[in-house]
Amino acid sequence: MNIVYRKAVADDTAACIALRGKTRENAFSAEELKAVGVTHASWRAGIDDGSFPGYVATHEGELAGYCFGDRGTGEILVLALLPEYESRGIGKTLLRLMIDEFKSVGFARLFLSCSSNPRVRSYGFYRHLGWQPTGEVDAANDEVLEYFHIRIGE
């Protein structure tokens, strides 16, 4: 399968919002995203001004998945894939691209929120890649995980 990875551009916004509603777990429709303050305009502006950089994966010109972060905090905001692209290393690659970008701008610690339910795929996915629980939960009652680029003694 020929997957193309590239930096997200503002014109990806509509496809990203549509894809988020089609994910297997943690799907959000455009209306649900809007209710939490994520709109076409806000997403597009975050890409345009660089505050919410991201990477997309495409297959035959169609969006297969994406990962976005918050340049101000080092938070991985979202990693989303269409179900038919799961278990192919695409999510791992998208996350690595975002980690590498944040590392290049000086972040040693990144964080994200995900389900604390071990039956949810993200629970094992992030832990397998080295993300560690902080003991904190966010406003949505999701667990906060962190990832360090630099280990003590390095």
N, C-alpha and C positions, 0 to 999 in steps of 0.2 A: 504494500500500500504506500503510495507516494504522498506523504504528508509534508506540507510546506509550513514552516514557522516563520513568523515575521512580527515586527513591532505593530501594535494596534494603531490604527488611524481613526480619526473622528468619523469617517464614513462607515466604520464597522459597528457603530453604536446600535443601529436598528437590528442588525443581525444578532448582536450579543444579547440584547434584551429579549428577542424572540427565542434564542437558544435557551436562555435561562429558564423559560417556562416548559422546556422539553426534557430537562434533565431527569434522571431516574429518582434521585433523592434530593431533597431541599430545593425543589422547583419553585420558582416565583414567577407569576404572570406579570405582564407590564403594569397591570393595575395594582398588584401587591407591591411591586417595586416602588411605584409612585407613592403608595401609602407610607413607605419608609423613607421617602425623600429622594429616591433614585429615579430620575426622569431621563428622557432622551437628551434634553438640554443640559442637565447636570453631568451626565456621563460624557457627552460630547465635549463639554467645557473642560472636564478633568483630563481628557486626552489631549485636547488642544493646548492647554496651558502647562501640561506636564505634571500636574499634581497627582493624577491617577494613571501612571503608565501601565501598559499591559502588553501582552503578547497573544497572538492568535495562531491557531493551527487550522489550516485549510486542506481539504481533499477535493481535487478536481474543481477548484475555485469556490467551493462551498465551505462555510464555517463549520468546523468540527468541534472546536473548543477554544477556551481562552483562560487567561489568568491575569488579574489586575491587582495592583497594590497602591498604597498611599505613600507617596514620596516624602510626606512630612513626618510620618510616624514609623515607617517600616512595617506596617501591617499588610499582610496578604489579605486583600478584601474578598476575592472570589476566585475560585478555580471551578470551571464548569465544562462538562463534556456531554455531547450527545451520547445516549446509551450505546449505540452501535460502534463507538470509538473507545469504549472502556476496555481496560486490560490489555492495552497495546503499547503502553509506555508514553502515551501522548500527554497525559496529565502530569506525569513525573517530569517530562521534558519542559512543559510550559512552566511548571513551578521552578525548575532549575534556572530557566531563563530569567525569571523574576528575581530569584535569589541572587543570581550573578549580577543583575543590574543594581540591586540594592547594595550589594557588597561593593560594587565599583564607586558608589557615591558615599561610602563610609559607614554604612550600617554594619555593626558587629552582631546585633541581636534583632531578629525579626519575630513577629508574632501573628497569630491568627486565631479565629474562633471556630470551633466545630462541635459537633454533637458529642455528648459524653456517653452515648449509648454504644456499647461495643458491637451491636448488630448493624450499625450504620457503617457503610464502607469508608467514610472519611476517618473514622476513629482509628482503624488499623493502618490506613494509608499513610497518614502523617506520622504516626509513631514509628512505622517501619522505616521512614526516611530520616528519623532522628529528631523529630519534634517532641518536646517534653512538656508535660502538664505544668502549669504554674500554680495550681491550686485556686485560681481565680475563675469566676464565671462572668459573662457579660450580661447586658440588659435583656438579651433574648434567652438567657439561661443556658447558653452554650459555654463549653469549656474553653479557656484561653490556653493555647500552646505556644511555646517559644522555640526558636532555633538560633543557635550561636554559630557564627562563622569562625570565630576565634575562640579557641579553648584556653583555659588557664594554663600557663606554662609555654605557650607557643610564642 
